[in-house]
Amino acid sequence: MNHLRKILPLLPAVALALMLSPRAKADAWNQKVVLTFSGPVEIPGQVLSPGTYVFKLMDSPSDRNIVQVYNRHETHCYGTFQTVPDFHLRYAEKPLIFFGERAAGAPEAVRAWLYPGFQYGHQFIYPRSQAKALARANHQPVASLPDGEPVSTN
């Protein structure tokens, strides 16, 4: 009886922890990150205005390399993009975004993003003509598809 009095007050806390645990798994599953850009940025096929955007993996158990970009409220999808894994030696402690250098006046191009706690990020695939320009500016290869092949769907 004495043990029951000690355990009874803990039951609501345990129930709350059990209810919240699937949500934490969902965030790691879709790797949702909210990013705010102070200037325009380029993603494959379009330029995003300064603002807040949501980057996350599409809910697909068979392909973990499909990224969707939404507005801050997730009411408008700017595109669904095929990506390639982007390996890093260290685990990310916070969401990281990697940009490709561009000519003066051109918006920075989002090259890849990395979810906290992971070593593999998601590198965007650009149309070949854009990828060549990014590769020249950055002196490193950029994933590409032939021009005319869709890099995203809206």
Number of C-alpha atoms within 10 A of each C-alpha: 5 6 7 8 9 10 9 9 10 10 11 10 10 10 10 10 11 11 10 10 10 10 11 9 11 12 14 16 16 18 19 19 21 14 16 12 12 10 11 14 18 17 21 22 12 11 16 17 14 12 14 15 21 18 22 22 22 19 14 11 7 6 10 17 18 18 23 22 23 19 17 15 9 12 8 11 15 20 18 20 24 21 22 18 15 15 14 12 7 10 15 16 11 12 17 14 15 15 16 19 19 16 10 7 6 12 19 20 23 18 24 20 20 25 24 17 13 17 15 19 25 23 24 28 23 28 20 17 12 17 22 17 16 24 16 13 13 14 11 10 11 21 17 20 15 12 13 8 11 15 20 20 11 10
